[in-house]
Amino acid sequence: METGLLSTTQLIEGCILSVMAGADFVKTSTGFIPAAGGAKVEDVHLMKTVVGDKALVKGVHIIILIE
């Protein structure tokens, strides 16, 4: 998923659908769209909260720390 382009609702729905489809992991971004801004730590946390122990979360490309 390109987390930088998705709303919170879209990110949650994407995680749920991925798990329902049998995905072993969900990924924060591909890195092919630098303008998307990369993933935030909050995105990774939300994804893990949604998928729980049903899938792994891959924080890929850029993770931006916002203070």
TASUL-V707992 format. One record per run of one state. SS is the DSSP state (H for helix, E for strand, L for the rest). FROM is the first residue (numbers start at 0). LEN is the number of residues. If there is no record, write none. Layout:
ss: <SS | SS>
from: <FROM | FROM>
len: <LEN | LEN>
//
This chain:
ss: <L | H | L | H | L | E | L | H | L | E | H | L | E | L | E | L>
from: <0 | 2 | 5 | 7 | 20 | 24 | 27 | 33 | 36 | 38 | 40 | 51 | 55 | 58 | 62 | 64>
len: <2 | 3 | 2 | 13 | 4 | 3 | 6 | 3 | 2 | 2 | 11 | 4 | 3 | 4 | 2 | 3>
//
